[in-house]
Amino acid sequence: MAKEEIKKLIEDSKKELSQDYDDFVNSIKDDLSSFKKKTLDQI
């Protein structure tokens, strides 16, 4: 493989990981908000 191909693969992987991380963080935040709302509704 040429250096340029490897660089491109690494960049693509970084972008994908970054997007996956952002999705994961948003999912956790949504779950937390949902949990807080349910807890407050029960009180």
Buried (B, 14 or more C-beta within 10 A) or exposed (E): EEEEEEEEEEEEEEEEEEEEEEEEEEEEEEEEEEEEEEEEEEE
